[in-house]
Amino acid sequence: MGIYNLKVATGNALAAGTCNNIFIVLVGVNGESDKHQLPRFWSYFLPGSVAEFDIDVDKDLGEILFIRLSMERYFYFPLDEWFCNYVHVTSPSGQIYQFPFYQWISKFTTVEIPEGKGFLISGNTHSALKNQREVELENNRQVYKWKFYAEGVPHIIDVAYDEIKNLPSNDQFSVLKYGNLGCSVLSIGLEMKLKGFLSNTNSWHKFEDIRMVSSLRRTRISNIVSEIWKEDSFFGSQYLNGINPTLIKKCFKIPENFPVNEYMVAPSLGASTNLKKELQDGNIFLADYEILENIPANTTINEKPQYIAAPMCLLWKDSQDQLVPIAIQLAQTPGDDAPVFLPSDSENDWLLAKIWVRNADFLVQEGAAHFLRTHLLAEVFSIATLRQLPMSHPVYKLIIPHLRYTLGINILGRNQLFGPKAMFDQATVIGNEGVTILFKKAMERLSYSSLCLPESIESRNMQSIPNYLYRDDGMKIWSAVESFVSNIVNLYYTNDEMVSNDPELQAWVAEMFTKGFLQNKSSGVPSYLESRASLIKYVTMIIFTCSAQHSAVNTGQFDYFSWMPNSPSSMKSPPPKAKGVTTMEAILKALPDVNTTALSTIIVWTITDETLDRRCLGDYPDVRFTEKAAEKFIREFQERLAEISTFIQERNSSLYLPYYYLDPSVIENSVSI
């Protein structure tokens, strides 16, 4: 019994404060306090405030387990949401208890907030805490429900495309983020409309005219791309440091359906070597787009036929360590109507073949590498975490910063990009129908090793190729994340049995395997974790996917895609079936129309123009871990990321074409744009 001192912190976001009545109950091992109303002064519960109160409790509560906060109507005032950062309680004996929350209370209700120390459920857990966790998860499961998306595709949140307002407040964008996104779309969209680009359904007449669209927004890299996009060395470098850096693999044997011989590539390789030797020496690489075969083309763009190719591209690392294309086939089945295009062909033939490859790369990058393997998987991680891990679980505390805004951006994206007659239907050859087929194919090819960067690099034999900055920077980030995760996991799990016997953890993994990875055992994705090592790897994969990998395939889209000929979103003429017939007029006619170009530019600008309400990798302003050891591990993680960032920035300062997408100061903590 005695006086308990409370400190109640309100978030500093716009509209985080409340005018409603706030009540609190303290629950300890010896029972619970009466319900106390917290005094209402004008400065209490304002955004950014930390209000201090004393309450008199007539019993000895013992160790405080959790608190109950409730919000009730003040007279006839309407409901206004309240964002509670935390509550700190100091007992009469001076013991300080911390209750981190960092969530909205968005209705007149009661929430239970456990004490901040992360802990695992066990036979010794107090019955009141067990009940609190069960109630929390059951409430979450009523809010966060799975919904079937498409056959062979991960399940999604059960919220309609056009009903983002029904998403819980904790998953919706802040006012700042909504405002930034809306202004970005409005400003560039209005410019495109006023200049007449969005209503012009004609083909481009010359490449220089395309600059009228690309020049409306510019970056240093987009300017460079528009100047060097025809160069073979730049074409090859995009497989290493562009926006789809995980497709390419080393080739030791030419595929049977790609009839490239010594004679064909001799002019490219030169007299001092040959194809057989370069294959043996590990200098030949393959980019294969077979996943696009038999995907139906979109028929809704300006009521004109559109075409899809599934090309194969052979590349060579030359003596200057440049990666250059040496052969391109625009179909998976060889034949007279699918010639192998070569650098020694006419300039127009070779340019059009490369443009077709870049179109294929755009489709695979957007559909498979970007939306499926980062956005949709991050949504799976989000839903399962909220449904199966209570807020006091250490893995929840570790992962939740990396799931911020993911559900919101995905619902918005499905509405604006993939909904009926949405932007994907209007701007890309793959369309809304074809993209779900692409998702399904990509899921069939997805493996656990491909989600884990070290194994992905090794499986593609890409360990030694020089100038692979995605690999070099990515491995630094992976190692830093892995070390941080290892420290946290080993702090709470002191042996492997604690992992295998953690029912909440195992339910979390099993649900992701079922709803996200569709019980595909051949993928290698685990449905059960039996050791600390397996848990560390799994959590590292999740954090890397939601942060670094998403940055690698998203952040530079405007840099590389805004100059449309480098990555056309659609093609209006079928792939050439013969050599020597391609003219510059034919190339321009094959490229997207003016309005399609404008719309795709709006898309890539919007999804990369994120300037407000960002949290970079390792930035954890919401203090969820209260233990000193965990706080130390977070500081060490942040220091290591800062070192990596400094290294990348210093390296980039001397590069003509810098690679900054895996700079920790650029990487967002979560899939939030």
C-alpha positions in Angstrom: 0.0 0.0 0.0 1.1 3.6 -0.5 1.7 6.2 -3.2 2.5 5.1 -6.8 4.0 7.7 -9.1 3.0 7.5 -12.7 4.5 9.1 -15.8 2.3 8.9 -18.9 3.8 9.9 -22.2 1.7 10.9 -25.2 3.2 10.5 -28.8 4.3 13.6 -30.6 2.5 12.9 -33.8 -0.2 15.3 -35.0 -3.5 14.6 -33.2 -1.8 12.1 -30.8 -3.4 13.8 -27.8 -6.9 13.4 -26.4 -9.6 15.3 -24.6 -11.2 12.1 -23.3 -11.0 10.6 -19.8 -8.1 8.2 -19.1 -8.3 5.6 -16.3 -5.6 3.2 -15.0 -5.5 0.0 -13.0 -2.3 -1.5 -11.7 -2.1 -5.3 -11.6 0.5 -7.0 -9.5 1.2 -10.5 -8.1 -0.8 -9.7 -5.0 -3.9 -8.3 -6.8 -4.9 -5.2 -8.5 -5.6 -1.6 -7.6 -8.9 0.2 -7.9 -9.6 2.0 -11.1 -8.1 5.5 -10.9 -9.0 8.4 -13.2 -6.0 10.4 -14.2 -6.5 14.1 -13.6 -7.4 16.3 -16.5 -5.3 19.5 -16.8 -5.0 21.4 -20.0 -1.4 20.3 -20.6 -2.0 16.6 -19.9 -2.3 14.2 -22.9 -1.2 16.8 -25.4 1.1 15.6 -28.2 4.6 15.2 -26.9 3.7 15.6 -23.3 4.8 13.5 -20.3 2.3 13.9 -17.5 3.1 12.9 -13.9 0.5 11.7 -11.4 0.4 10.1 -8.0 -2.2 7.5 -7.0 -2.9 6.1 -3.6 -3.3 2.3 -3.5 -4.7 0.8 -0.4 -2.9 -2.6 -0.7 0.6 -3.9 -1.4 0.4 -5.0 -5.0 3.9 -6.6 -5.0 5.6 -6.9 -8.3 3.6 -5.0 -11.0 2.8 -7.4 -13.9 0.8 -5.2 -16.2 -1.5 -2.2 -16.3 -5.0 -1.5 -17.7 -5.5 1.7 -19.5 -9.0 2.7 -20.5 -10.4 5.7 -22.4 -13.9 6.9 -21.7 -16.0 9.7 -23.1 -15.7 13.2 -21.6 -19.2 14.6 -21.4 -20.5 14.7 -25.0 -17.1 15.1 -26.6 -16.7 12.9 -29.7 -14.1 10.1 -29.8 -10.6 11.4 -30.4 -7.9 8.8 -30.6 -4.9 8.8 -28.2 -1.4 7.7 -28.9 0.2 6.4 -25.7 4.0 6.0 -25.8 4.5 4.5 -22.4 3.6 4.5 -18.8 6.3 4.4 -16.1 5.3 3.4 -12.5 7.4 4.0 -9.4 6.2 1.9 -6.4 6.3 3.1 -2.8 9.6 1.2 -2.4 11.2 3.1 -5.3 11.0 0.1 -7.8 10.5 1.4 -11.3 8.3 -0.5 -13.8 8.2 0.4 -17.5 5.2 -0.3 -19.7 6.1 0.6 -23.4 3.0 0.7 -25.7 3.5 3.0 -28.7 0.0 2.4 -30.0 -3.2 4.3 -30.7 -6.2 3.7 -28.4 -8.8 4.4 -31.1 -12.1 3.6 -29.3 -13.6 3.7 -25.9 -12.1 0.5 -24.6 -9.6 -1.0 -22.2 -6.1 -2.2 -23.1 -3.7 -4.2 -21.0 0.0 -3.4 -21.3 2.6 -5.9 -19.8 5.7 -4.8 -18.0 8.5 -4.0 -20.5 10.9 -6.9 -19.9 10.7 -9.4 -22.7 9.9 -12.9 -21.5 8.8 -16.3 -22.7 5.7 -18.2 -21.5 6.6 -21.1 -19.2 5.1 -23.2 -16.5 6.3 -20.7 -13.9 4.5 -17.8 -15.6 2.0 -16.1 -13.3 -1.6 -17.0 -14.3 -2.6 -13.3 -14.7 0.2 -12.8 -17.2 -0.8 -15.9 -19.1 -4.4 -14.7 -19.3 -3.2 -11.2 -20.4 -1.3 -12.7 -23.3 -4.1 -15.0 -24.3 -6.6 -12.1 -24.3 -4.2 -9.9 -26.2 -3.7 -12.4 -29.0 -7.4 -13.4 -29.2 -8.3 -9.7 -29.6 -5.7 -9.4 -32.3 -6.9 -12.4 -34.1 -10.4 -10.8 -34.3 -8.9 -7.7 -35.9 -6.2 -9.2 -38.1 -7.7 -11.9 -40.3 -6.3 -13.7 -43.3 -7.9 -13.4 -46.8 -7.3 -15.5 -49.9 -5.7 -13.3 -52.6 -5.1 -15.6 -55.6 -4.3 -19.2 -56.3 -0.7 -20.0 -55.4 -0.1 -16.5 -53.9 0.4 -15.6 -50.2 -2.6 -14.7 -48.2 -3.2 -11.1 -47.4 -5.0 -9.0 -44.7 -8.8 -9.2 -44.8 -9.4 -5.5 -45.6 -10.9 -4.5 -49.0 -8.8 -2.7 -51.5 -10.8 0.5 -51.2 -11.4 0.4 -47.4 -8.0 1.3 -46.0 -9.9 3.3 -43.4 -11.0 0.0 -41.8 -7.4 -0.9 -41.1 -6.6 -0.5 -37.4 -5.2 2.9 -36.6 -1.8 1.5 -35.6 -1.3 0.3 -39.2 -2.5 3.4 -41.0 -0.1 6.1 -42.2 0.5 9.2 -40.2 -0.9 12.5 -41.3 2.6 13.5 -42.4 3.1 10.4 -44.5 -0.4 10.6 -46.1 0.3 14.3 -46.9 3.7 13.6 -48.4 2.4 10.7 -50.6 -0.6 12.7 -51.7 1.4 15.8 -52.6 3.9 13.7 -54.5 1.3 12.1 -56.7 -0.6 15.4 -57.1 2.4 17.5 -58.1 3.9 15.2 -60.8 0.5 14.0 -62.0 -0.8 17.6 -62.4 2.4 18.5 -64.4 1.9 15.5 -66.7 -1.7 16.4 -67.2 -1.2 20.1 -67.8 1.5 19.4 -70.4 -0.8 17.0 -72.2 1.3 13.9 -71.7 -1.4 11.9 -70.0 -3.9 12.4 -72.8 -1.5 11.7 -75.7 -1.9 8.2 -77.0 0.6 8.5 -79.8 4.0 6.9 -80.2 7.2 8.8 -79.7 8.8 10.2 -82.8 12.3 10.5 -81.5 14.3 9.6 -78.4 15.0 13.2 -77.6 11.3 13.9 -77.2 11.1 11.5 -74.3 13.2 13.9 -72.3 10.2 16.2 -72.1 8.7 13.6 -69.6 11.9 12.4 -67.9 13.1 16.0 -67.3 10.1 16.9 -65.1 11.8 15.1 -62.2 15.5 14.4 -62.2 18.2 12.8 -60.0 21.9 12.6 -60.6 21.7 9.0 -61.6 18.6 9.4 -63.8 20.5 12.0 -65.8 23.5 9.6 -66.2 21.2 6.7 -67.2 19.6 8.8 -70.0 23.0 9.5 -71.4 24.6 6.0 -71.3 21.6 3.7 -71.6 22.7 2.3 -75.0 26.2 1.3 -73.8 26.7 -2.5 -73.4 28.8 -2.0 -70.2 25.9 -0.1 -68.6 23.4 -2.7 -69.7 25.5 -5.4 -68.0 26.2 -3.3 -64.8 22.5 -3.1 -64.0 22.5 -6.8 -63.2 24.9 -6.2 -60.5 24.0 -2.7 -59.1 20.6 -1.9 -60.7 17.1 -2.5 -59.3 17.0 -6.3 -60.0 20.4 -7.5 -58.7 19.4 -11.1 -57.8 18.5 -12.6 -61.2 21.9 -13.1 -62.7 23.9 -16.3 -62.2 27.2 -17.7 -63.3 26.9 -20.0 -66.3 29.2 -23.0 -66.8 27.2 -24.6 -69.6 25.1 -22.9 -72.3 21.5 -24.0 -72.0 20.3 -26.4 -74.7 17.5 -24.0 -75.7 20.0 -21.2 -76.2 22.1 -22.2 -79.2 25.0 -19.9 -78.8 28.3 -21.2 -80.3 31.9 -20.1 -80.5 31.5 -18.6 -83.9 28.7 -16.3 -82.8 30.5 -14.7 -79.9 34.1 -14.7 -81.2 33.9 -11.0 -82.3 32.8 -10.0 -78.8 35.4 -12.1 -77.0 38.3 -11.3 -79.2 41.2 -13.4 -80.5 42.9 -14.1 -77.2 40.1 -16.3 -75.8 37.0 -18.4 -76.7 33.7 -19.3 -75.3 34.8 -22.7 -73.9 37.6 -21.1 -72.0 35.5 -18.3 -70.6 32.9 -20.8 -69.4 35.6 -22.8 -67.7 37.1 -19.7 -66.1 33.7 -18.6 -64.7 33.4 -15.4 -66.8 30.1 -16.2 -68.5 26.8 -15.3 -66.8 23.1 -15.9 -67.7 20.0 -13.8 -67.2 17.0 -16.0 -68.0 13.4 -14.7 -68.0 11.6 -18.0 -68.6 9.2 -17.0 -65.8 7.5 -14.7 -68.3 6.7 -17.5 -70.8 3.0 -17.9 -71.5 1.9 -15.0 -69.3 -1.0 -13.2 -71.1 -0.4 -9.7 -72.3 -2.4 -6.8 -71.2 -5.1 -5.6 -73.7 -6.3 -2.5 -72.0 -3.5 0.0 -72.8 -4.9 2.6 -75.3 -6.9 -0.3 -77.0 -3.7 -1.4 -78.7 -2.1 -4.9 -78.7 0.8 -5.3 -76.3 3.5 -8.1 -76.3 5.6 -10.0 -73.8 8.8 -11.8 -74.4 10.7 -14.4 -72.2 14.3 -13.7 -73.3 17.6 -15.2 -72.4 20.7 -13.1 -72.2 24.3 -14.3 -72.1 26.9 -11.9 -70.5 30.7 -11.9 -70.3 33.0 -10.4 -67.7 35.7 -8.9 -69.9 39.4 -8.3 -69.1 38.4 -4.8 -67.7 36.0 -6.5 -65.3 33.0 -5.1 -67.1 30.0 -7.2 -67.5 28.7 -7.0 -71.1 26.0 -8.8 -73.1 27.2 -11.1 -75.9 24.1 -12.9 -77.0 20.3 -12.4 -76.7 17.4 -14.7 -77.6 14.0 -13.2 -77.3 12.2 -16.6 -76.7 12.6 -19.8 -74.7 12.3 -22.0 -77.8 15.0 -21.6 -80.4 14.2 -21.6 -84.1 14.3 -19.6 -87.3 11.8 -17.1 -85.9 13.8 -16.7 -82.7 17.3 -15.6 -83.8 20.2 -15.1 -81.4 21.0 -11.4 -81.5 24.6 -10.3 -81.2 26.6 -7.1 -80.7 28.0 -7.7 -84.2 24.5 -7.3 -85.7 23.2 -4.0 -86.9 23.0 -1.2 -84.3 19.2 -1.2 -84.5 18.9 -5.0 -84.2 21.1 -5.1 -81.1 19.5 -2.0 -79.5 16.0 -3.4 -79.9 17.0 -6.8 -78.5 18.5 -5.1 -75.4 15.3 -3.0 -75.0 13.2 -6.2 -75.0 15.5 -7.7 -72.2 15.1 -4.5 -70.2 11.3 -4.7 -70.6 11.4 -8.3 -69.3 13.6 -7.2 -66.4 11.2 -4.4 -65.5 8.3 -6.9 -65.3 10.2 -9.5 -63.2 11.6 -6.8 -60.9 8.2 -5.2 -60.3 6.1 -8.3 -60.0 8.4 -10.9 -58.5 11.5 -9.2 -56.9 9.7 -6.2 -55.6 6.0 -6.7 -54.9 5.9 -10.4 -54.2 9.3 -11.0 -52.4 9.2 -7.9 -50.3 5.7 -6.4 -50.0 3.6 -9.6 -49.9 6.1 -11.5 -47.7 6.4 -8.5 -45.3 2.6 -8.5 -45.1 2.7 -12.2 -44.2 5.3 -11.5 -41.5 3.1 -8.6 -40.2 -0.2 -10.5 -39.9 1.4 -13.6 -38.3 3.4 -11.5 -35.8 0.3 -9.6 -34.7 -1.8 -12.7 -34.4 0.7 -15.0 -32.7 3.3 -13.0 -30.7 2.2 -10.9 -27.8 3.9 -7.5 -27.3 6.0 -8.8 -24.4 7.5 -11.5 -26.5 11.2 -10.7 -27.3 10.8 -11.7 -31.0 7.8 -9.3 -31.3 9.9 -6.5 -29.8 12.7 -7.3 -32.2 10.5 -7.5 -35.4 7.7 -5.0 -34.9 9.8 -1.9 -35.9 10.4 -3.6 -39.3 6.6 -4.0 -40.0 5.7 -0.4 -39.6 3.1 0.8 -42.2 3.5 -2.4 -44.2 -0.2 -3.3 -44.1 -1.2 0.3 -45.0 1.1 0.6 -48.0 0.1 -2.9 -49.3 -3.6 -2.1 -49.2 -3.0 1.2 -50.8 -0.8 -0.4 -53.4 -3.3 -3.1 -54.3 -5.9 -0.5 -54.7 -3.9 2.0 -56.7 -1.6 -0.4 -58.6 -3.3 -3.7 -59.0 -7.0 -3.0 -58.6 -9.3 -3.2 -61.6 -8.3 -0.6 -64.2 -5.6 0.6 -61.8 -2.1 1.8 -62.8 -0.7 -1.6 -63.6 -3.5 -2.2 -66.0 -3.0 1.2 -67.6 0.8 1.2 -67.8 2.3 -2.3 -68.0 2.2 -5.1 -70.5 1.6 -7.6 -67.8 -1.6 -6.1 -66.5 -3.7 -7.0 -63.5 -4.5 -10.5 -64.8 -1.0 -11.4 -65.7 0.6 -10.2 -62.5 -1.2 -12.8 -60.4 0.1 -15.5 -62.7 3.5 -14.0 -62.3 3.1 -14.1 -58.5 2.1 -17.7 -58.7 5.1 -18.7 -60.9 7.5 -16.7 -58.6 6.1 -18.5 -55.5 6.7 -21.9 -57.2 10.4 -20.9 -57.7 10.9 -19.2 -54.3 13.3 -20.9 -51.9 14.4 -20.2 -48.4 18.0 -19.9 -49.6 17.0 -17.2 -52.1 15.7 -15.1 -49.2 18.9 -15.5 -47.3 21.6 -13.3 -48.9 24.7 -15.4 -48.3 23.0 -18.5 -49.7 21.5 -16.6 -52.6 25.0 -15.3 -53.6 26.5 -18.8 -53.3 23.7 -20.6 -55.1 24.1 -18.2 -58.1 28.0 -18.5 -57.9 28.3 -14.8 -57.6 30.8 -14.7 -54.8 33.8 -13.5 -56.8 32.6 -11.3 -59.6 34.1 -7.8 -59.1 32.0 -4.5 -58.8 29.0 -6.3 -57.4 28.1 -3.6 -54.9 24.7 -5.1 -54.0 26.5 -8.2 -52.8 29.3 -6.3 -51.0 27.0 -3.8 -49.2 24.3 -6.4 -48.7 26.6 -8.8 -46.9 27.8 -6.1 -44.6 24.1 -5.3 -43.7 23.2 -9.0 -43.4 26.2 -9.6 -41.0 25.3 -6.6 -38.9 21.6 -7.7 -38.6 22.6 -11.3 -37.9 24.9 -10.2 -35.1 22.2 -8.0 -33.5 19.6 -10.7 -33.8 22.0 -13.3 -32.4 22.6 -11.1 -29.3 18.9 -10.5 -28.6 18.0 -14.2 -29.2 20.7 -15.5 -27.0 19.7 -13.0 -24.3 16.3 -14.5 -24.0 16.8 -18.1 -25.2 19.7 -19.6 -23.2 19.5 -23.0 -24.9 17.9 -24.7 -28.0 15.2 -26.3 -26.0 13.7 -23.0 -25.1 13.2 -22.3 -28.8 11.7 -25.7 -29.6 9.4 -25.5 -26.5 8.1 -21.9 -27.1 4.5 -22.5 -28.2 3.9 -18.9 -29.3 7.1 -18.8 -31.4 6.2 -22.1 -33.1 2.6 -21.0 -33.8 4.1 -17.9 -35.4 6.4 -19.8 -37.7 3.8 -22.4 -38.6 1.2 -19.7 -39.6 3.7 -18.0 -41.9 4.6 -21.4 -43.5 0.9 -22.1 -44.0 -0.5 -18.8 -45.0 2.5 -17.2 -46.6 4.6 -20.0 -48.0 1.6 -22.2 -48.7 3.0 -25.3 -47.0 5.6 -25.7 -49.8 8.1 -28.0 -48.2 10.3 -28.0 -51.3 11.0 -24.3 -50.7 13.1 -25.2 -47.7 11.2 -22.6 -45.6 10.9 -24.0 -42.1 7.5 -24.7 -40.5 9.2 -25.3 -37.1 12.3 -23.9 -35.4 14.3 -26.3 -33.3 17.4 -24.3 -32.3 18.7 -20.8 -31.6 20.7 -20.9 -34.8 17.5 -21.6 -36.9 15.7 -18.8 -35.1 18.5 -16.3 -35.7 18.6 -17.1 -39.4 14.9 -16.8 -39.7 14.6 -13.5 -38.0 17.6 -12.1 -39.8 15.9 -13.1 -43.1 12.7 -11.3 -42.1 14.5 -8.1 -41.0 16.7 -8.1 -44.1 13.8 -8.7 -46.4 11.7 -5.9 -44.9 14.5 -3.4 -44.8 17.6 -3.8 -47.0 16.2 -6.1 -49.7 13.2 -3.8 -50.2 15.5 -0.8 -50.4 17.6 -2.6 -53.0 14.7 -3.3 -55.3 12.7 -0.1 -54.6 14.7 3.0 -53.8 16.4 3.3 -57.2 13.4 2.7 -59.4 13.1 6.3 -60.5 16.9 6.5 -61.1 16.8 3.6 -63.6 13.2 3.5 -64.8 12.4 7.2 -65.4 14.3 7.2 -68.7 11.7 4.9 -70.3 13.9 3.4 -73.1 16.1 1.8 -70.4 13.1 0.0 -68.8 9.9 0.2 -70.9 6.8 -0.9 -69.0 5.2 -2.3 -72.2 6.0 -3.1 -75.8 3.5 -2.5 -78.7 5.1 -4.6 -81.4 6.0 -8.3 -81.3 9.6 -9.3 -80.8 11.6 -9.3 -84.0 11.8 -12.6 -85.8 14.5 -11.8 -88.2 17.7 -9.8 -88.4 18.4 -6.8 -90.5 14.9 -5.4 -90.7 14.8 -3.2 -87.6 14.7 0.5 -88.2 14.7 3.4 -85.7 11.1 4.1 -86.5 10.3 0.4 -85.7 12.0 0.8 -82.3 10.1 3.9 -81.4 6.8 2.4 -82.5 7.5 -0.6 -80.3 8.0 1.5 -77.2 5.2 2.6 -74.9 3.0 5.5 -76.0 3.4 9.0 -74.6 0.7 8.6 -71.9 1.9 5.2 -70.9 5.4 6.6 -70.5 4.0 9.5 -68.4 2.0 7.2 -66.1 4.9 4.8 -65.5 7.0 7.8 -64.6 4.4 9.0 -62.1 4.4 5.5 -60.5 8.2 5.2 -60.1 8.5 8.7 -58.8 5.7 8.3 -56.2 7.0 5.0 -54.8 10.5 6.4 -54.4 9.8 9.9 -53.3 9.6 9.4 -49.5 10.9 12.3 -47.5 8.7 12.5 -44.4 8.0 10.2 -41.4 10.9 7.8 -42.3 12.7 5.6 -39.9 16.1 4.3 -41.2 17.5 0.9 -40.4 18.3 0.6 -36.8 16.4 3.7 -35.8 14.2 2.6 -32.9 12.6 5.7 -31.2 9.9 3.4 -29.7 11.8 2.0 -26.7 10.4 -1.5 -26.5 13.3 -3.3 -24.9 13.8 -2.1 -21.3 16.7 -4.4 -20.2 20.1 -2.8 -20.1 21.7 -5.7 -22.1 19.2 -5.3 -24.9 19.7 -1.5 -25.0 23.5 -2.1 -25.3 23.0 -4.5 -28.2 20.9 -1.9 -30.0 23.6 0.8 -29.6 26.2 -1.6 -30.9 24.0 -2.4 -33.9 23.5 1.3 -34.6 27.2 2.0 -34.3 28.0 -0.8 -36.8 25.4 0.5 -39.2 26.9 4.0 -39.0 30.4 2.6 -39.9 28.9 0.8 -42.9 27.1 4.0 -44.0 30.4 6.0 -43.7 32.2 3.4 -45.8 29.5 3.4 -48.5 29.4 7.2 -48.7 33.2 7.5 -49.0 33.3 4.8 -51.7 30.4 6.4 -53.6 32.2 9.8 -53.6 34.7 8.4 -56.2 32.2 6.5 -58.4 30.7 7.9 -61.6 27.6 5.8 -61.0 27.2 5.5 -57.2 25.3 2.7 -55.5 23.6 4.0 -52.4 20.5 1.8 -52.1 22.1 -0.2 -49.3 23.4 2.7 -47.3 21.9 2.3 -43.8 21.0 6.0 -43.8 18.9 5.4 -46.9 17.3 2.0 -46.0 13.9 2.2 -44.4 13.3 0.0 -41.4 10.2 -1.5 -43.0 8.3 -1.9 -46.3 6.5 1.4 -46.0 6.4 2.8 -49.5 
